[in-house]
Amino acid sequence: MDFSKLDGLVPAVIQDAESNEVLMVGFMNDEALALTRSTGYATFYSRTRQKLWMKGETSGNRLAVVGLSTDCDDDTVLVRVRREGDGNVCHTGERTCFFKPMTLEVTR
């Protein structure tokens, strides 16, 4: 992975392995990616708290990794997961972090 572009971080797109739904986007440094690979559970680097955190460590809504892929530039990782706990991934209690629709404002 190329950790040089975002101050040692890469975006991690989290996708439900069964439904293909995008659940969230987090960031990983090399240590978070190594922990994700060795534990089988999605671990991230918090930019605000500047520390590692495993998704679901307090809520129980962990993300069991079933597959990892990198993009063509090796600077983003796709993490395919199986949701544990109640299945809600967003800290708001929603199933996915992408629940707020936006309007499309195309002018041609």
ZALUMVEX-215611 format. One line per 10 residues: number of its first residue (from 1); their letters; for each residue x, y, z of C-alpha. Coordinates in pm, whole numbers. Layout:
NUM	A	X/Y/Z ~ ...
// end
This chain:
1	MDFSKLDGLV	0/0/0 ~ 110/354/-75 ~ 73/541/255 ~ 264/847/127 ~ -27/1052/-14 ~ -242/1130/292 ~ 8/1168/575 ~ 48/795/621 ~ -319/704/571 ~ -525/533/302
11	PAVIQDAESN	-904/547/264 ~ -1077/219/348 ~ -1411/165/174 ~ -1621/-80/375 ~ -1861/-293/172 ~ -2112/-554/285 ~ -1991/-882/131 ~ -2347/-1013/89 ~ -2541/-710/-40 ~ -2248/-513/-191
21	EVLMVGFMND	-2381/-205/-9 ~ -2118/53/86 ~ -2141/84/463 ~ -1877/341/554 ~ -1542/493/470 ~ -1263/511/725 ~ -889/559/719 ~ -612/311/788 ~ -246/356/853 ~ -3/68/808
31	EALALTRSTG	-63/-54/1164 ~ -444/-51/1126 ~ -418/-245/802 ~ -180/-496/961 ~ -421/-545/1255 ~ -714/-583/1018 ~ -526/-852/828 ~ -407/-1036/1139 ~ -727/-1020/1349 ~ -984/-1048/1070
41	YATFYSRTRQ	-1174/-746/1204 ~ -1176/-395/1054 ~ -947/-161/1245 ~ -905/207/1159 ~ -697/508/1247 ~ -896/795/1396 ~ -774/1126/1258 ~ -950/1323/1533 ~ -837/1109/1827 ~ -508/1012/1658
51	KLWMKGETSG	-531/649/1767 ~ -631/307/1641 ~ -985/180/1692 ~ -1163/-140/1600 ~ -1512/-90/1462 ~ -1759/-226/1718 ~ -1517/-237/2010 ~ -1778/-71/2232 ~ -2106/-132/2044 ~ -2046/-495/1949
61	NRLAVVGLST	-2122/-412/1586 ~ -1792/-546/1457 ~ -1698/-592/1095 ~ -1558/-937/1018 ~ -1337/-913/713 ~ -1404/-1162/433 ~ -1186/-998/167 ~ -940/-717/99 ~ -857/-554/-233 ~ -648/-255/-328
71	DCDDDTVLVR	-717/-13/-609 ~ -495/26/-915 ~ -281/296/-746 ~ -238/103/-419 ~ -369/402/-223 ~ -722/285/-130 ~ -837/-43/19 ~ -1174/-211/-31 ~ -1272/-411/276 ~ -1553/-661/221
81	VRREGDGNVC	-1715/-748/552 ~ -1979/-948/733 ~ -2161/-732/987 ~ -2184/-857/1346 ~ -2407/-741/1631 ~ -2726/-561/1532 ~ -2581/-493/1187 ~ -2587/-115/1214 ~ -2256/35/1109 ~ -2306/412/1145
91	HTGERTCFFK	-2241/576/1481 ~ -2589/733/1445 ~ -2747/389/1467 ~ -2818/362/1094 ~ -2732/50/896 ~ -2493/245/671 ~ -2326/585/697 ~ -2467/669/352 ~ -2832/731/443 ~ -2860/1104/364
101	PMTLEVTR	-2971/1165/3 ~ -2842/1465/-189 ~ -3008/1635/-481 ~ -2837/1634/-817 ~ -2792/1986/-955 ~ -2689/1926/-1314 ~ -2716/2213/-1560 ~ -2664/2144/-1927
// end
